[in-house]
Amino acid sequence: MNSQSESSTQRPADETAAIEVKDLTFRWDKHQPALTFPDLRLPQGEHLFLHGPSGTGKSTFLSLLAGMLPPATGSISLLGTAIQKLGAGKRDRFRADHIGVIFQQFNLVPYLTTEANVTLPCRLSRTRKASTGETPASSAHRLLTALAIPESHWQRKVTQLSIGQQQRIAAARALIGAPEIILADEPTSALDSDNRDRFINLLLTLAEERNTSVLFVSHDRSLAQRFHHQIQLGQVPA
């Protein structure tokens, strides 16, 4: 990891890491070369900016960390849990309880309203619901307000909203319930500079308050300075 600070060296070596990856590879099929990923250890509460050329596996890496793809080789430990050893149901439960994911394609539920999409993690996870410290709706309203989604949009179906608004709704859904890990795949790609900065400020402020670890994938290298560490994935496989 290319670290922009030395904060990780000040933490006890035996402290459980938020994310720890070793010898990780993934292969879409036997006719394609394997994607290989660097070993890394991200302490709880620290933030990593990940960049690299298209085709180097940035989105695949996040899907591996989220337990949505099985690795070909290697190990993934999240909050001390070896997720590659869990069955599919337990991986889904772990993700629902502990991980907020902002997908590149948003993955919002088209027939649900803005508010219902944001509160969805609280319906899927008692842990996330309890961590709001209030009603899920109240927590959703605070996040949507902070991300400049007007109240008039909260009961609209998300398909009636702009792409930039949908991206901010996806971000609010990932943040609700204070998950210990946020995995964000190009979460500002559809935002103008004002909304991008508003989102980054909210994300990192909430992460600091909650000791949340953030792994943030983006092509926008100007954002890297906001994160504790940065790392670049390698060249596209031949």
C-alpha positions in Angstrom: 0.0 0.0 0.0 1.3 3.4 -0.9 0.5 5.3 2.3 0.0 9.0 2.4 0.4 9.0 6.2 2.1 7.0 8.8 -1.1 6.6 10.9 -1.3 2.8 10.4 2.1 2.3 11.9 0.9 3.8 15.2 -1.7 1.1 15.7 -1.0 -2.2 17.6 0.2 -4.9 15.3 -2.3 -7.4 16.8 -5.3 -5.1 16.3 -7.9 -6.7 14.1 -7.8 -5.2 10.7 -11.0 -4.0 8.9 -9.7 -5.6 5.6 -6.8 -8.0 5.2 -6.0 -9.6 1.8 -3.3 -12.1 1.0 -2.3 -13.9 -2.2 -5.6 -13.0 -3.9 -6.4 -14.0 -7.5 -9.5 -14.3 -9.5 -10.2 -16.0 -12.9 -13.4 -15.4 -14.9 -12.8 -18.6 -16.9 -9.9 -21.0 -17.6 -9.3 -19.3 -21.0 -8.4 -15.9 -19.5 -5.4 -15.0 -17.5 -6.0 -14.6 -13.7 -6.4 -11.2 -12.1 -3.9 -10.8 -9.3 -4.4 -8.4 -6.4 -1.8 -6.9 -4.0 -1.7 -8.0 -0.4 -3.0 -5.3 1.9 -4.0 -4.6 5.5 -6.3 -1.7 6.3 -6.7 -0.9 10.0 -10.2 -0.2 11.3 -11.1 3.5 10.8 -8.6 4.1 8.0 -9.4 4.9 4.4 -7.9 3.6 1.1 -8.1 5.1 -2.3 -7.8 2.6 -5.1 -7.2 3.5 -8.8 -5.8 1.9 -11.9 -6.5 1.5 -15.7 -9.7 0.0 -16.9 -9.5 -3.8 -17.0 -7.2 -4.3 -14.0 -10.0 -5.6 -11.8 -11.0 -2.7 -9.6 -14.7 -3.6 -9.5 -13.9 -7.3 -9.3 -11.7 -6.6 -6.3 -14.6 -4.9 -4.5 -16.9 -7.8 -5.4 -14.4 -10.2 -3.9 -14.2 -8.2 -0.7 -18.0 -8.0 -0.5 -18.2 -11.8 -0.8 -20.2 -11.6 -4.1 -17.4 -13.5 -6.0 -15.3 -16.4 -4.8 -11.5 -16.0 -5.2 -9.5 -18.5 -7.2 -6.7 -18.4 -4.5 -5.9 -16.4 -1.4 -7.6 -15.2 1.7 -9.9 -12.3 2.6 -10.4 -11.3 6.2 -13.0 -8.7 7.1 -13.1 -7.6 10.8 -11.3 -10.8 11.6 -13.7 -13.1 9.6 -12.4 -15.2 6.8 -15.2 -14.6 4.4 -14.1 -16.9 1.7 -14.7 -19.8 4.2 -18.3 -18.8 4.8 -21.2 -20.4 2.9 -23.3 -18.2 0.6 -26.0 -17.5 3.2 -23.5 -16.5 5.9 -21.6 -14.3 3.4 -24.9 -12.5 2.6 -25.6 -12.0 6.3 -22.2 -10.7 7.0 -22.4 -8.2 4.2 -25.9 -7.1 5.3 -24.7 -6.5 8.9 -21.2 -5.1 8.4 -20.7 -3.7 4.8 -22.1 -0.8 2.9 -21.6 -1.2 -0.8 -22.0 1.6 -3.4 -22.2 -0.2 -6.7 -21.0 1.3 -9.9 -24.4 0.6 -11.5 -26.2 1.7 -8.2 -28.3 -1.4 -7.9 -31.3 0.5 -6.6 -34.7 -1.3 -6.5 -36.6 0.4 -9.3 -40.1 -0.1 -7.8 -39.2 1.3 -4.4 -39.2 5.0 -3.4 -36.1 7.0 -2.5 -36.8 6.6 1.2 -37.5 2.8 0.9 -34.3 2.2 -1.1 -32.2 4.0 1.6 -33.8 2.2 4.5 -33.6 -1.2 2.8 -30.4 -2.3 4.7 -32.3 -1.7 8.0 -35.0 -4.1 6.8 -32.5 -6.7 5.9 -30.3 -6.4 9.0 -31.3 -5.9 12.6 -27.7 -4.8 13.3 -27.9 -2.0 10.8 -31.4 -1.0 12.1 -30.2 -0.9 15.7 -27.1 1.1 14.7 -29.2 4.0 13.4 -29.9 5.2 16.9 -33.3 6.4 15.7 -35.9 5.2 13.3 -34.6 4.1 9.9 -36.8 6.8 8.2 -35.3 9.6 10.4 -31.8 8.4 9.6 -32.6 8.2 5.9 -34.0 11.8 6.0 -30.9 13.1 7.6 -28.6 11.4 5.0 -30.8 12.5 2.1 -30.8 16.1 3.3 -27.0 16.1 3.7 -26.7 14.8 0.1 -29.1 17.5 -1.2 -32.0 15.2 -2.2 -35.0 17.4 -1.6 -37.9 16.2 0.6 -40.2 16.4 -2.4 -38.2 13.4 -3.9 -38.3 11.1 -0.9 -41.5 9.3 -1.8 -40.8 9.2 -5.5 -39.7 6.0 -7.3 -36.0 6.2 -7.9 -36.6 5.7 -11.7 -38.1 9.2 -11.8 -34.9 10.8 -10.6 -31.7 11.9 -12.4 -28.7 9.7 -12.6 -26.8 12.0 -10.2 -29.6 11.8 -7.7 -29.8 8.0 -8.0 -26.0 7.8 -7.2 -26.5 9.9 -4.1 -29.4 7.7 -3.0 -27.2 4.7 -3.4 -24.6 6.4 -1.2 -27.2 7.1 1.5 -28.2 3.4 1.4 -24.7 2.3 1.9 -24.1 4.8 4.8 -27.3 4.0 6.8 -26.8 2.0 10.0 -23.1 2.8 10.3 -21.6 -0.3 8.8 -18.0 -0.9 9.8 -16.8 -1.1 6.2 -17.8 1.0 3.1 -16.9 -0.3 -0.3 -17.5 2.4 -2.9 -17.1 1.7 -6.7 -16.8 5.0 -8.6 -19.4 6.6 -6.3 -18.9 10.2 -7.7 -18.8 9.4 -11.4 -22.2 11.0 -12.2 -21.9 13.9 -9.8 -21.0 17.5 -10.5 -18.1 19.0 -8.5 -20.4 20.5 -5.8 -22.3 17.3 -5.2 -19.0 15.3 -5.4 -17.5 17.4 -2.7 -20.6 17.3 -0.6 -20.6 13.5 -0.8 -16.9 13.1 0.0 -17.2 15.4 3.0 -20.2 13.5 4.3 -18.6 10.1 3.7 -15.4 10.9 5.5 -17.0 12.9 8.3 -19.4 10.0 9.1 -16.5 7.5 8.7 -14.5 9.5 11.3 -17.4 9.7 13.7 -18.1 5.9 13.5 -14.6 4.6 13.0 -15.6 3.2 9.7 -13.1 2.0 7.1 -13.6 3.1 3.5 -12.2 1.5 0.4 -12.9 4.0 -2.4 -12.4 3.2 -6.1 -12.2 6.1 -8.5 -10.5 7.4 -11.7 -10.5 10.9 -10.2 -7.0 11.1 -8.8 -7.7 14.6 -7.4 -9.6 12.8 -4.6 -6.7 10.7 -3.4 -5.3 13.3 -1.1 -8.4 13.0 1.1 -7.6 9.4 2.0 -5.0 7.9 4.4 -3.6 5.5 1.8 -3.7 4.9 -1.9 -2.8 2.0 -4.1 -2.8 1.4 -7.8 -3.8 -1.9 -9.4 -1.4 -3.2 -12.0 -1.4 -3.5 -15.8 -4.2 -5.0 -17.8 -3.5 -8.8 -18.3 -2.2 -9.6 -21.8 
